């Protein structure tokens, strides 16, 4: 799946993202606003991983998603 779809439909996708990364709050997701780099940064802050690992985790998650 292309990140552009996630970004364009952030209100729908942020629920799925929060299920996968439950440490992210509604406020965090509001601030991220569909920006992939901000998401990676916030994941790396909330979980004990580097930003590079967070970006990799996002890619793995993104690959597993099906377009609705």
C-alpha positions as CSV (number, residue, x, y, z in Angstrom):
1,X,0.0,0.0,0.0
2,X,1.1,3.5,-0.7
3,X,1.5,5.9,2.2
4,X,-0.4,8.6,0.2
5,X,-3.6,6.5,0.9
6,X,-2.9,6.5,4.6
7,X,-2.1,10.3,4.6
8,X,-5.2,11.1,2.6
9,X,-7.5,9.0,4.9
10,X,-5.7,9.7,8.2
11,X,-9.0,9.8,10.2
12,X,-9.7,6.2,9.3
13,X,-6.1,4.8,9.4
14,X,-5.0,6.4,12.7
15,X,-7.3,3.9,14.5
16,X,-5.4,1.0,12.9
17,X,-2.1,2.6,13.7
18,X,-3.1,3.1,17.3
19,X,-4.0,-0.6,17.6
20,X,-0.6,-1.6,16.3
21,X,1.3,1.0,18.4
22,X,-0.9,1.4,21.5
23,X,1.4,3.7,23.3
24,X,0.5,6.4,20.8
25,X,-2.2,8.7,22.1
26,X,-5.1,10.3,20.3
27,X,-3.2,13.6,20.8
28,X,0.0,12.1,19.3
29,X,-1.9,10.9,16.3
30,X,-3.6,14.3,15.9
31,X,-0.2,16.0,15.9
32,X,1.3,13.4,13.5
33,X,-1.6,14.2,11.1
34,X,-0.6,11.5,8.5
35,X,3.1,12.6,8.3
36,X,5.1,9.4,8.1
37,X,8.3,11.0,9.4
38,X,6.5,12.4,12.4
39,X,5.0,8.9,13.0
40,X,8.5,7.3,12.9
41,X,9.8,9.9,15.3
42,X,7.0,9.4,17.8
43,X,7.3,5.7,17.6
44,X,11.0,5.9,18.4
45,X,10.2,8.1,21.4
46,X,7.5,5.9,22.8
47,X,9.2,2.5,22.2
48,X,12.9,1.7,22.8
49,X,13.9,1.7,19.2
50,X,15.8,4.0,16.8
51,X,14.0,6.1,14.2
52,X,15.5,3.9,11.5
53,X,14.0,0.9,13.2
54,X,10.7,2.7,13.6
55,X,10.6,3.5,9.9
56,X,11.3,-0.1,9.1
57,X,8.5,-1.2,11.4
58,X,6.1,1.2,9.6
59,X,7.2,-0.2,6.3
60,X,6.5,-3.8,7.5
61,X,3.1,-2.7,8.9
62,X,2.3,-0.8,5.7
63,X,3.1,-3.8,3.5
64,X,0.7,-6.0,5.6
65,X,-2.2,-3.5,5.1
66,X,-4.9,-4.1,2.5
67,X,-6.6,-1.2,0.8
68,X,-10.3,-1.0,1.8
